[in-house]
Amino acid sequence: MMQNELLKAAYSPENFRKKGHQLIDELADHLNAQIYQESTKTLEWHIPEDERVFWSNFLENGNDNELFRNILKRITAVHNPKCIGHQVTPTVPVTALTAMISGLLNNGMAVYEMGMAPSAIERVVTDLLCQKIGYDTNSRGFLTSGGTLANLTALLSARKEKITNDIWNNGHKTALGIMVSAEAHYCVDRAAKIMGLGEKGIIKIPVTDGYQLDTSLLESELQKAKANNIQVYAIVGSAPSTATGIYDDLASIAAFANKNDLWFHVDGAHGGAAIFSEKYKYTVAGIEKADSVVIDGHKMMMLPTITTALLFKNGNHSYTTFSQKADYLLVQSDEEDWYNKAKRTFECTKTMMSIHWFTLFKIYGESIFKEYLDQLYDMGRSFGKIIEETPQFELAVQPHSNIICFRYVDGLRANAALNTINQEIRQQLLEEGDYYIVQTKLKEVHYLRCTIMNPFTSEEHFSVLLSKIISIKNEITSDLH
Ligand SMILES: *Cc1c(COP(=O)(O)O)cnc(C)c1O
């Protein structure tokens, strides 16, 4: 019998029970306050150094019983309807329970016997997603830790499939390249750099006035690459791009990829979930032609971070990406061993992310994903309309999704002055902590950026936000005089 008192206390089921019940009560109170009490702030702003000092002191002198409560007080409240900044979903509360199951049971799933239920559930969930994309039964997918890692993995699969040299074992001999929108998420750029493509191997296609990848330039860009002895093997479409929320024309990109024998990858980290919506499915028209698709569960599908699906039209491609030997884990077999996940994923150990997804499918059915996406995309359009109708503001582009870029323009002409004022407005909003929004630069112009992730965010919130911005602007300019 183990005698160490410290370890005994740490593993005490009764301590866990007591703390757990108390925590659930605190989290439920937090949800209630954030969703339903209008006076609640999205964050209580502290500069990073003050926050560091607080936690450093807390480690020395803080009361254990105050720990969880202090974390709760010092976070960005994603369940607050005024939290309309980054693309972080307010998780459906039941998935906090599945996250707890994963945390406690710790079935890492590198091989099947290290997590039977989550491995099998992962197959069920990814099959469902493949079916929704419009893939046939040859498709397969898996879950992995984030869109960033999934995009890298897809581009590695693409290279394996399209380049005949065995680069995995022998390294690069020739210059390779991928084509991607200039507005694509920075992680695609990073993936290409990790793969050794270098700056010249990332062929950035300029966007149209509507911020879509300009497909009319694809042919000439490909010829240019060829003339420079760069072998292009893949093209990435954004669904949508992170900064603007604008969907690329996936069908046109698919046709170009097909004609030129390129791998077509869709980065649907944010908005791939539109496959669930009758109303907004048109935004991803052509997605079923993609060789691979990434969808983040922790963006538009209400799941905890980090929960990402990588789906392949031809399931075989998902098995060939990493052919390194790790024989103690991965026994070669003739039948398809979909259940030994580490053969196909970048990770060895990962969290039991499949159970979050499965739980929502099981309890609420797939229509919850449709309802969520429709509500948020509808609100994106509503907010766009409100901005258009308010003379002090201008939209960067008509929103395709729940991401809206706009700026304050009233009475000012020069872009430099406008950039400064919009930056100041955003900083002021952050420090007030009532509404949380972010900012982005598009073609050298500074925009305020909102992402509506919360189904409780309403038109009323937008109107109040715009009035707030106008009064902040007036304060700033009166300070100058
Ligand atoms: C968020 C996002 C990513 C990165 O995904 P993570 O899950 O944060 O790693 C990649 N591409 C797009 C379009 C995104 O919106």
The ligand as a MOL file (V3000), in Angstrom:
LIG
                    3D

  0  0  0     0  0            999 V3000
M  V30 BEGIN CTAB
M  V30 COUNTS 15 15 0 0 0
M  V30 BEGIN ATOM
M  V30 1 C -7.9030 29.4400 -37.3010 0
M  V30 2 C -7.4570 29.1090 -38.6570 0
M  V30 3 C -6.3340 28.2900 -38.8610 0
M  V30 4 C -5.4860 27.7910 -37.7180 0
M  V30 5 O -6.1730 26.8250 -36.9960 0
M  V30 6 P -5.7780 26.5010 -35.4610 0
M  V30 7 O -6.7830 25.4690 -35.1010 0
M  V30 8 O -5.8860 27.7690 -34.7160 0
M  V30 9 O -4.3820 25.9630 -35.4930 0
M  V30 10 C -6.0010 27.9750 -40.1500 0
M  V30 11 N -6.7000 28.4550 -41.1920 0
M  V30 12 C -7.7750 29.2300 -41.0360 0
M  V30 13 C -8.5360 29.7130 -42.2360 0
M  V30 14 C -8.1960 29.6030 -39.7600 0
M  V30 15 O -9.2660 30.3800 -39.5980 0
M  V30 END ATOM
M  V30 BEGIN BOND
M  V30 1 1 1 2
M  V30 2 1 2 3
M  V30 3 2 2 14
M  V30 4 1 3 4
M  V30 5 2 3 10
M  V30 6 1 4 5
M  V30 7 1 5 6
M  V30 8 2 6 7
M  V30 9 1 6 8
M  V30 10 1 6 9
M  V30 11 1 10 11
M  V30 12 2 11 12
M  V30 13 1 12 13
M  V30 14 1 12 14
M  V30 15 1 14 15
M  V30 END BOND
M  V30 END CTAB
M  END
